[in-house]
Amino acid sequence: MSAARDIARRRSRLRAALPAAGLLPLVLWQIVFFVVPVALILGLSVWRSQSYRLIPAFTFDNYIAIFARPAIWRALLLSVETAAFVTVACAVLAYPVAYFIAKKAGRWRGLLLVAVIAPFWISIVMRVAAWRLLLGERGVINQMAIALGLTEAPMSFLLYSPVSTAIGLIYAYLPLYVLPLYAAISNIHDNWIDAAMDLNASPTRTFFEVILPLSAPGLVVGAVFCFVFGLGEFVTPALLGGGKQLMFSQVIQDEFQRRLDWPSGAAMAVVLLVLVFASLALSMKWIRRASGETGL
């Protein structure tokens, strides 16, 4: 009897340990590639730099300097404004696309979804470089505008400006907004929409009182993707912005590579990381509210 009990206990322990063992690779991955790098950045941010040398002396001067340098605040504000604008623009553009694919595409739904994700098969650098060809003074858009008589001279503001940066970011992140919206709208039963119409609700009222609230989780998830990625984006502003107005990620890169002030760059990276975590925490609260969940 005791041997049978021991075998049963071992089996129960093994069953309890199997889920934890399955999570072990994920935990190790997170520790090695997330926790350790973040810990190194945190430690580096409280060091000092003197004559391009790192001095392991604890100080908060790097964080104080961030609040004292107007150029850094302008870059941070520009990043937040650009990310917010891109998020709103992607929401406006993605909603009709996602609704059409979910409710009107029929047998073309699969093909349209492939078309949405197809840009991800190409490197972001190549896609941004293509926009430089389109937006340049001798690019396709300017040449067409001149040929149609819309303008007499090339529109120089289209490239190497916040306008081109916003266009590139909208193009890059629009699929990330379409996909969660499509998933949310697909879960809205047609019977619910028909019931609202049967109750003499106009299409506009049906949209604002039935479709929009039920698709709110997809809106929030898409907004998180666009805002968080846009806040820390580096490649698109570097290639399309022209360096006239630096975003926060470019200032961080400048601190590390040009000024060789690693502690200052690490402190800026920590500030950016805190903003990202705050955005994620706030979005989780919105997602629970949109999904009808309650609790803290």
SULDA-V187892 format. One record per residue. N is the residue number from 1. RES is the residue in one letter. SS is DSSP state (H for helix, E for strand, - for the rest). OMEGA is omega in whole degrees, -180 to 180 (none if undefined). D_LAST is the distance of its C-alpha to the last C-alpha in Angstrom with 2 decimals. Layout:
# SULDA-V187892
n: {N | N}
res: {RES | RES}
ss: {SS | SS}
omega: {OMEGA | OMEGA}
d_last: {D_LAST | D_LAST}
This chain:
# SULDA-V187892
n: {1 | 2 | 3 | 4 | 5 | 6 | 7 | 8 | 9 | 10 | 11 | 12 | 13 | 14 | 15 | 16 | 17 | 18 | 19 | 20 | 21 | 22 | 23 | 24 | 25 | 26 | 27 | 28 | 29 | 30 | 31 | 32 | 33 | 34 | 35 | 36 | 37 | 38 | 39 | 40 | 41 | 42 | 43 | 44 | 45 | 46 | 47 | 48 | 49 | 50 | 51 | 52 | 53 | 54 | 55 | 56 | 57 | 58 | 59 | 60 | 61 | 62 | 63 | 64 | 65 | 66 | 67 | 68 | 69 | 70 | 71 | 72 | 73 | 74 | 75 | 76 | 77 | 78 | 79 | 80 | 81 | 82 | 83 | 84 | 85 | 86 | 87 | 88 | 89 | 90 | 91 | 92 | 93 | 94 | 95 | 96 | 97 | 98 | 99 | 100 | 101 | 102 | 103 | 104 | 105 | 106 | 107 | 108 | 109 | 110 | 111 | 112 | 113 | 114 | 115 | 116 | 117 | 118 | 119 | 120 | 121 | 122 | 123 | 124 | 125 | 126 | 127 | 128 | 129 | 130 | 131 | 132 | 133 | 134 | 135 | 136 | 137 | 138 | 139 | 140 | 141 | 142 | 143 | 144 | 145 | 146 | 147 | 148 | 149 | 150 | 151 | 152 | 153 | 154 | 155 | 156 | 157 | 158 | 159 | 160 | 161 | 162 | 163 | 164 | 165 | 166 | 167 | 168 | 169 | 170 | 171 | 172 | 173 | 174 | 175 | 176 | 177 | 178 | 179 | 180 | 181 | 182 | 183 | 184 | 185 | 186 | 187 | 188 | 189 | 190 | 191 | 192 | 193 | 194 | 195 | 196 | 197 | 198 | 199 | 200 | 201 | 202 | 203 | 204 | 205 | 206 | 207 | 208 | 209 | 210 | 211 | 212 | 213 | 214 | 215 | 216 | 217 | 218 | 219 | 220 | 221 | 222 | 223 | 224 | 225 | 226 | 227 | 228 | 229 | 230 | 231 | 232 | 233 | 234 | 235 | 236 | 237 | 238 | 239 | 240 | 241 | 242 | 243 | 244 | 245 | 246 | 247 | 248 | 249 | 250 | 251 | 252 | 253 | 254 | 255 | 256 | 257 | 258 | 259 | 260 | 261 | 262 | 263 | 264 | 265 | 266 | 267 | 268 | 269 | 270 | 271 | 272 | 273 | 274 | 275 | 276 | 277 | 278 | 279 | 280 | 281 | 282 | 283 | 284 | 285 | 286 | 287 | 288 | 289 | 290 | 291 | 292 | 293 | 294 | 295 | 296}
res: {M | S | A | A | R | D | I | A | R | R | R | S | R | L | R | A | A | L | P | A | A | G | L | L | P | L | V | L | W | Q | I | V | F | F | V | V | P | V | A | L | I | L | G | L | S | V | W | R | S | Q | S | Y | R | L | I | P | A | F | T | F | D | N | Y | I | A | I | F | A | R | P | A | I | W | R | A | L | L | L | S | V | E | T | A | A | F | V | T | V | A | C | A | V | L | A | Y | P | V | A | Y | F | I | A | K | K | A | G | R | W | R | G | L | L | L | V | A | V | I | A | P | F | W | I | S | I | V | M | R | V | A | A | W | R | L | L | L | G | E | R | G | V | I | N | Q | M | A | I | A | L | G | L | T | E | A | P | M | S | F | L | L | Y | S | P | V | S | T | A | I | G | L | I | Y | A | Y | L | P | L | Y | V | L | P | L | Y | A | A | I | S | N | I | H | D | N | W | I | D | A | A | M | D | L | N | A | S | P | T | R | T | F | F | E | V | I | L | P | L | S | A | P | G | L | V | V | G | A | V | F | C | F | V | F | G | L | G | E | F | V | T | P | A | L | L | G | G | G | K | Q | L | M | F | S | Q | V | I | Q | D | E | F | Q | R | R | L | D | W | P | S | G | A | A | M | A | V | V | L | L | V | L | V | F | A | S | L | A | L | S | M | K | W | I | R | R | A | S | G | E | T | G | L}
ss: {- | H | H | H | H | H | H | H | H | H | H | H | H | H | H | H | H | H | H | H | H | H | H | H | H | H | H | H | H | H | H | H | H | H | H | H | H | H | H | H | H | H | H | H | H | - | - | E | E | E | - | - | E | E | E | - | - | - | - | - | H | H | H | H | H | H | H | H | - | H | H | H | H | H | H | H | H | H | H | H | H | H | H | H | H | H | H | H | H | H | H | H | H | H | H | H | H | H | H | H | H | H | H | H | - | H | H | H | H | H | H | H | H | H | H | H | H | H | H | H | H | - | - | H | H | H | H | H | H | H | H | H | H | H | H | - | - | - | - | H | H | H | H | H | H | H | H | - | - | - | - | - | - | - | - | H | H | H | - | - | - | H | H | H | H | H | H | H | H | H | H | H | H | H | H | H | H | H | H | H | H | H | H | H | H | H | - | - | - | H | H | H | H | H | H | H | H | H | - | - | - | - | H | H | H | H | H | H | H | H | H | H | H | H | - | H | H | H | H | H | H | H | H | H | H | H | H | H | H | H | H | - | - | - | H | H | H | H | H | H | - | - | - | - | - | - | - | H | H | H | H | H | H | H | H | H | H | - | - | - | - | H | H | H | H | H | H | H | H | H | H | H | H | H | H | H | H | H | H | H | H | H | H | H | H | H | H | H | H | H | - | - | - | - | - | -}
omega: {-179 | 179 | 179 | 178 | 178 | 179 | 180 | 179 | 179 | 178 | 180 | 177 | 179 | 178 | 179 | -177 | -177 | 178 | 179 | 178 | 178 | 179 | -175 | 178 | 179 | 179 | 179 | 179 | -179 | -180 | -175 | -171 | 177 | -175 | -178 | 177 | 179 | 178 | 178 | 178 | 178 | 179 | -179 | -176 | 180 | 171 | 176 | 177 | -179 | -179 | 178 | 177 | 179 | 179 | -177 | 178 | -175 | 179 | 175 | -177 | -179 | 178 | 178 | -180 | 179 | -179 | -176 | -177 | -178 | -179 | 179 | 179 | 177 | 179 | 179 | 179 | 177 | 179 | -180 | 180 | -179 | 180 | 179 | 179 | 180 | 179 | 180 | -180 | 178 | 178 | -180 | -178 | -174 | -173 | 179 | 178 | -180 | 180 | 180 | -179 | -175 | -170 | -172 | -172 | 180 | -176 | 177 | -175 | -179 | -180 | 180 | 177 | 176 | 178 | 180 | -176 | -178 | 179 | -180 | 178 | -179 | -180 | 179 | 180 | 180 | 180 | 178 | 177 | 177 | 178 | 176 | 177 | -178 | -172 | -177 | -179 | 175 | -178 | -176 | -176 | 180 | -180 | 177 | 180 | 178 | -179 | 180 | 179 | 180 | 179 | -180 | -179 | 178 | 179 | -174 | -177 | -178 | -177 | -179 | -180 | 175 | 178 | -180 | 177 | 179 | 179 | 180 | 180 | 177 | 178 | -176 | -171 | 180 | 177 | 179 | 176 | -178 | -173 | 178 | 176 | 177 | 180 | -179 | -178 | 179 | -179 | 177 | -178 | 178 | 180 | 180 | 178 | 179 | 180 | 178 | 178 | 178 | 178 | 176 | 174 | 178 | 177 | 180 | 180 | 177 | -180 | -174 | -176 | -179 | -172 | -176 | 178 | -179 | 178 | -178 | 177 | 177 | 177 | -178 | 180 | 178 | 178 | 178 | 179 | -175 | -176 | -177 | 179 | 179 | -179 | -178 | -178 | 180 | -172 | -176 | 177 | -179 | -177 | -177 | -177 | 178 | 178 | -180 | 177 | -175 | 171 | -172 | 179 | 178 | 176 | 177 | 179 | 179 | 179 | -178 | -169 | -176 | -179 | -180 | 178 | -175 | 178 | 178 | 177 | 178 | 178 | 177 | 178 | 177 | 178 | 178 | 179 | 178 | 178 | 179 | 179 | 178 | 178 | 179 | 179 | 179 | -180 | 178 | 177 | 179 | -179 | 178 | 180 | -180 | -179 | 179 | 179 | 179 | 180 | -178 | none}
d_last: {48.58 | 47.09 | 47.54 | 45.77 | 42.84 | 42.67 | 42.71 | 39.93 | 37.78 | 38.46 | 37.56 | 34.25 | 33.48 | 34.56 | 32.32 | 29.32 | 30.38 | 31.01 | 27.41 | 26.98 | 30.35 | 29.37 | 26.47 | 28.83 | 30.35 | 27.01 | 25.95 | 29.37 | 29.24 | 25.98 | 27.41 | 30.78 | 29.92 | 26.58 | 25.85 | 29.50 | 30.17 | 27.11 | 28.21 | 31.70 | 30.66 | 28.66 | 31.73 | 34.11 | 32.29 | 33.22 | 36.86 | 39.71 | 42.23 | 45.83 | 48.75 | 46.71 | 46.02 | 42.76 | 42.69 | 40.13 | 39.60 | 36.12 | 35.40 | 32.81 | 35.58 | 34.40 | 31.07 | 32.97 | 35.39 | 32.72 | 31.90 | 35.63 | 36.97 | 36.82 | 37.73 | 34.54 | 32.44 | 34.41 | 33.81 | 30.04 | 29.98 | 32.20 | 29.92 | 26.84 | 29.04 | 30.60 | 27.40 | 25.97 | 29.33 | 29.60 | 26.16 | 27.16 | 30.63 | 29.50 | 27.24 | 30.28 | 32.64 | 30.57 | 29.55 | 33.13 | 34.00 | 31.09 | 31.79 | 35.47 | 35.03 | 32.64 | 34.58 | 38.08 | 39.22 | 40.32 | 42.28 | 41.84 | 38.09 | 38.48 | 40.93 | 38.78 | 35.78 | 38.17 | 39.32 | 35.77 | 35.22 | 38.88 | 38.48 | 36.41 | 39.61 | 41.20 | 40.46 | 38.47 | 41.39 | 43.86 | 41.78 | 41.41 | 45.12 | 45.93 | 44.21 | 46.47 | 49.42 | 48.13 | 47.16 | 50.05 | 52.91 | 55.07 | 52.29 | 52.20 | 50.20 | 52.47 | 55.61 | 54.62 | 53.80 | 57.21 | 59.01 | 57.55 | 58.48 | 54.94 | 55.55 | 58.66 | 57.16 | 54.35 | 50.89 | 50.14 | 46.57 | 45.50 | 45.60 | 44.51 | 42.23 | 38.58 | 39.63 | 40.64 | 37.53 | 35.32 | 37.55 | 37.36 | 33.57 | 33.22 | 35.72 | 34.01 | 30.44 | 31.24 | 31.32 | 27.83 | 26.67 | 29.03 | 27.95 | 24.22 | 25.32 | 28.09 | 25.85 | 23.57 | 26.65 | 28.47 | 25.95 | 26.79 | 29.60 | 32.74 | 33.03 | 30.05 | 31.77 | 35.08 | 33.72 | 32.58 | 36.04 | 37.73 | 36.06 | 37.89 | 34.95 | 36.33 | 35.37 | 33.55 | 31.55 | 30.87 | 29.52 | 27.20 | 25.98 | 26.04 | 26.41 | 24.32 | 21.06 | 21.51 | 22.23 | 19.29 | 17.57 | 20.94 | 21.19 | 17.98 | 19.01 | 22.49 | 21.46 | 19.65 | 22.84 | 25.16 | 23.49 | 22.78 | 26.22 | 27.94 | 26.60 | 28.31 | 31.21 | 34.59 | 37.23 | 37.24 | 37.42 | 40.03 | 42.25 | 41.83 | 40.98 | 44.29 | 43.03 | 43.59 | 39.96 | 37.97 | 34.34 | 32.17 | 32.74 | 36.46 | 36.40 | 34.82 | 37.54 | 40.14 | 39.11 | 39.46 | 42.58 | 44.66 | 43.95 | 43.28 | 40.73 | 38.27 | 36.23 | 35.69 | 34.75 | 32.34 | 30.62 | 30.32 | 28.91 | 26.21 | 25.34 | 25.21 | 23.04 | 20.50 | 20.54 | 20.05 | 17.05 | 15.48 | 16.39 | 14.91 | 11.47 | 11.66 | 13.14 | 10.55 | 8.15 | 11.41 | 12.34 | 9.52 | 10.44 | 14.05 | 14.01 | 12.83 | 9.78 | 7.04 | 3.76 | 0.00}
